[in-house]
Amino acid sequence: MTPQMRVFVATEPVDGRKAINGLVMLCQKCLCEDPFSGGVFIFRSRSGHSRKILAYDGNGFRLAQKRLSKGRFNNWPKSQGPHSRLRAHQVYALCMGGDPGARGAPDWRPLPLG
C-alpha cells in the first residue's frame, strides 16, 4: 500500500460469500468505479466478521480476506455516496480494526531549506 494508490471503501456491507467476479460487478454497478483502474477496493461482510480487499495488478485480480475468529470490525467509514476514499495509513488502521478517521502524518511535506 503506497500513498499514491487510490483506495475505495464500500460504505454498504456486501454478501461475504462473493468472490472476485461478484466483487468486480459491485465495483462497476454499485460503486461506479472501474475495477481495472489499479485502485484498491475494500468491502465488509454484513455480519462484520470479515473484510475483503480487491485489487487489479495489470495481470489479474488479487483478493485478500481477513476474518475475525471473535468479535466484529468496528469503525467503518461512512459517506453520502456508495464509497469513501481513504489514504494509505487509514487503510492500515481499518485493516487492523482501528479507527481510520484517526489523524496521521501527512503523506508528503516539503523540507525546510536553509
C-alpha positions as CSV (number, residue, x, y, z in Angstrom):
1,M,0.0,0.0,0.0
2,T,1.5,3.3,-1.1
3,P,0.3,6.9,-0.6
4,Q,-0.2,7.1,-4.4
5,M,-2.8,4.3,-4.5
6,R,-6.4,5.1,-4.9
7,V,-8.4,3.3,-2.2
8,F,-12.2,2.9,-2.3
9,V,-14.1,1.6,0.7
10,A,-17.7,0.4,0.0
11,T,-19.9,2.1,2.6
12,E,-22.6,-0.6,2.5
13,P,-21.9,-4.2,3.6
14,V,-21.8,-7.0,1.0
15,D,-22.6,-10.7,0.9
16,G,-19.4,-12.2,2.4
17,R,-19.6,-15.2,0.0
18,K,-18.8,-13.1,-3.0
19,A,-15.6,-13.9,-4.8
20,I,-13.7,-12.0,-7.4
21,N,-16.3,-11.9,-10.2
22,G,-19.1,-10.8,-7.8
23,L,-16.9,-8.0,-6.3
24,V,-15.8,-6.8,-9.7
25,M,-19.5,-6.4,-10.6
26,L,-20.1,-4.5,-7.4
27,C,-17.3,-2.1,-8.3
28,Q,-18.8,-1.4,-11.6
29,K,-22.5,-1.3,-10.8
30,C,-22.7,-0.1,-7.2
31,L,-19.5,1.9,-6.7
32,C,-19.5,3.2,-10.3
33,E,-15.7,2.7,-10.5
34,D,-13.5,0.8,-12.9
35,P,-12.0,-2.3,-11.1
36,F,-9.3,-2.5,-13.8
37,S,-8.0,1.0,-13.0
38,G,-5.5,-0.2,-10.5
39,G,-7.4,1.1,-7.5
40,V,-7.9,-0.9,-4.3
41,F,-11.4,-1.8,-3.2
42,I,-12.3,-2.8,0.3
43,F,-15.6,-4.5,1.3
44,R,-17.0,-5.7,4.6
45,S,-19.4,-8.5,5.2
46,R,-22.9,-8.0,6.5
47,S,-22.0,-9.8,9.7
48,G,-19.0,-7.5,10.3
49,H,-16.7,-10.5,10.9
50,S,-14.7,-10.2,7.7
51,R,-13.3,-7.8,5.1
52,K,-12.2,-8.3,1.6
53,I,-9.6,-6.3,-0.4
54,L,-9.8,-6.5,-4.2
55,A,-7.0,-5.1,-6.5
56,Y,-6.1,-5.5,-10.2
57,D,-2.3,-5.5,-10.9
58,G,-2.4,-5.4,-14.7
59,N,-2.2,-9.2,-15.0
60,G,-5.2,-10.3,-12.9
61,F,-7.1,-9.7,-9.7
62,R,-5.8,-10.2,-6.2
63,L,-8.3,-10.9,-3.4
64,A,-7.3,-10.8,0.2
65,Q,-9.6,-11.6,3.1
66,K,-9.4,-11.1,6.9
67,R,-11.9,-12.9,9.0
68,L,-12.0,-12.5,12.8
69,S,-12.4,-15.5,15.0
70,K,-14.0,-13.4,17.7
71,G,-15.8,-10.1,17.6
72,R,-16.5,-7.7,14.7
73,F,-14.8,-5.0,12.9
74,N,-15.9,-1.5,14.0
75,N,-15.2,2.0,12.8
76,W,-16.3,1.5,9.2
77,P,-16.1,4.7,7.2
78,K,-19.3,6.5,6.4
79,S,-20.1,8.5,3.3
80,Q,-23.0,10.1,1.4
81,G,-22.1,8.2,-1.7
82,P,-21.5,4.5,-2.4
83,H,-17.9,4.6,-1.4
84,S,-15.4,6.5,0.7
85,R,-11.8,7.4,-0.2
86,L,-9.0,6.5,2.3
87,R,-5.3,7.3,2.4
88,A,-2.7,4.6,2.9
89,H,-2.3,5.0,6.7
90,Q,-6.1,4.9,7.1
91,V,-6.3,1.6,5.3
92,Y,-3.7,0.1,7.7
93,A,-5.8,1.3,10.7
94,L,-9.0,-0.1,9.1
95,C,-7.5,-3.5,8.4
96,M,-6.1,-3.8,11.9
97,G,-9.5,-2.9,13.4
98,G,-8.6,0.6,14.4
99,D,-10.3,3.9,13.6
100,P,-9.4,5.1,10.0
101,G,-10.6,8.6,11.0
102,A,-7.6,9.0,13.4
103,R,-5.2,11.7,12.3
104,G,-1.9,10.6,10.9
105,A,1.2,12.2,9.4
106,P,0.7,13.8,6.0
107,D,1.7,11.7,3.0
108,W,4.2,14.4,1.9
109,R,5.5,17.6,3.3
110,P,8.3,19.9,2.0
111,L,11.6,20.0,3.8
112,P,12.6,23.4,5.2
113,L,15.5,24.8,3.2
114,G,18.4,26.7,4.8
